[in-house]
Amino acid sequence: MSNVFSESGVEQLYLYRVPEGPLQRQHIQSRRVNLEDSPPLCLQPYYFSVDPYMRTRMQPDGYSYIERWHVGSSLSGWGLARVTASRLPGWGPGDWALGHLPMQDAIDHDGAGLIRVSGESDIPLAGLHPLGMTGFTAWLGMCRIGCPQMTDTVLVGAAAGAVGSLAAQWARRAGARVIVTAGREDKRAWLRAIGFESVLDHRAEDYAKQLQSAAPEGVSLNFESLGGRFFEIANTAMRVGGRVVLCGLVSQYQEALPRRAPRNMASLAAKRVSVLPFVAPEHDAEWGDFQRAIRPPLESNEFSWRLDVVDGGLDAIPGALMGLLSGDNLGKRVVRCH
Ligand SMILES: NC(=O)c1ccc[n+]([C@@H]2O[C@H](COP(=O)([O-])OP(=O)(O)OC[C@H]3O[C@@H](n4cnc5c(N)ncnc54)[C@H](OP(=O)(O)O)[C@@H]3O)[C@@H](O)[C@H]2O)c1
């Protein structure tokens, strides 16, 4: 990494160039920045989450619900950090905090928006995934937006990834028939190992045929995360009166603009399929309900989850994000920084 502004301060990641097409290492650089003197809180980051939406923040059109990154913007992400010094009542050295944090090797913070997590002697890793933003997204999208019933046939794409794996388990818990997909054999083996029987390869040429044989009666609820060709194939399989939970379109995030929309959207209208988009940050008020809902299946080990940990600290974040956007993660991808 280059572009060191000064020899003092801490290392911070920032957007050096806006990618046009696939993200490359050179698009993200590091620089040194000075921390505030004696801030309310000093944090030592232990893990940063890397997530597909980060690539979307680099697009010229961006997402409207989250601020776009421009050339020179510092990068930030969901992170787990430990308090090293505090002037804030209620926070003390050794406490664990989750929050949207600047990607730096040490952080000055005013405490706003931080969530306390308990860890005792262990690092509270569940906050990075099942108890954190990806867990919230899966629960919200499946249980509050999709609302699967026992009569549903539910399709969950990228189901060996963070959101998909938990969304699929919520649908199974509701008694629905669940079809899951993943683009690599070790991912599909994991899905079978955690009890899914109908496990398809969405990257295979014959994916449409696989889906047709797995759901001859059609799909009634599609939890859509992939977009592009995969979304089109799912649309073809929808039952009359079905619903699509529009969670994401990850296959399109690296495409040059304009991205490809499914060409067969008209078939959804013909089949009276409801398309239900959502963005998790707009549902903050439901965070407490989520925390109460997720505890029983997590604590009884009914739900399985895994982290995909990349070592190497801040320097490893660009490569970890590039890999995520081509599918090399199994489980929730995080970067260890300590
Ligand atoms: N609506 C919301 O508020 C919200 C919040 C969080 C996440 N999301 C969305 O949820 C989806 C999953 O996010 P996540 O954090 O859980 O990531 P993830 O599923 O852990 O990782 C992304 C997965 O997507 C698949 N993928 C990546 N690039 C692809 C490509 N070019 N073509 C086809 N498949 C590709 C890969 O799975 P395979 O190897 O199996 O293909 C990869 O493992 C994304 O669409 C994301 O934008 C939405």
The ligand as a Gaussian input file, in Angstrom:
#p B3LYP/6-31G(d) Opt

LIG

0 1
 N      -31.194000      -5.743000       1.529000
 C      -30.289000      -5.592000       2.473000
 O      -30.448000      -4.808000       3.408000
 C      -29.024000      -6.399000       2.410000
 C      -28.131000      -6.427000       3.493000
 C      -27.001000      -7.265000       3.408000
 C      -26.770000      -8.011000       2.252000
 N      -27.645000      -7.916000       1.221000
 C      -27.444000      -8.687000      -0.011000
 O      -27.452000     -10.066000       0.324000
 C      -26.669000     -10.781000      -0.642000
 C      -25.688000     -11.671000       0.092000
 O      -24.795000     -10.864000       0.846000
 P      -23.817000     -11.533000       1.895000
 O      -23.211000     -10.444000       2.690000
 O      -24.515000     -12.628000       2.606000
 O      -22.673000     -12.140000       0.964000
 P      -22.304000     -13.683000       0.785000
 O      -23.521000     -14.411000       0.305000
 O      -21.635000     -14.168000       2.017000
 O      -21.216000     -13.617000      -0.366000
 C      -21.607000     -13.312000      -1.657000
 C      -21.902000     -14.616000      -2.454000
 O      -22.553000     -14.242000      -3.640000
 C      -22.160000     -15.098000      -4.686000
 N      -21.573000     -14.276000      -5.756000
 C      -20.642000     -13.310000      -5.626000
 N      -20.358000     -12.776000      -6.817000
 C      -21.125000     -13.414000      -7.713000
 C      -21.285000     -13.307000      -9.110000
 N      -20.602000     -12.384000      -9.827000
 N      -22.156000     -14.126000      -9.703000
 C      -22.849000     -15.033000      -8.981000
 N      -22.730000     -15.181000      -7.645000
 C      -21.888000     -14.367000      -7.030000
 C      -21.119000     -16.064000      -4.137000
 O      -21.752000     -17.289000      -3.816000
 P      -21.593000     -18.582000      -4.788000
 O      -20.147000     -18.965000      -4.769000
 O      -22.476000     -19.573000      -4.139000
 O      -22.025000     -18.156000      -6.151000
 C      -20.645000     -15.350000      -2.887000
 O      -20.157000     -16.247000      -1.927000
 C      -26.030000      -9.706000      -1.535000
 O      -26.819000      -9.550000      -2.692000
 C      -26.108000      -8.457000      -0.687000
 O      -26.079000      -7.283000      -1.450000
 C      -28.760000      -7.130000       1.279000

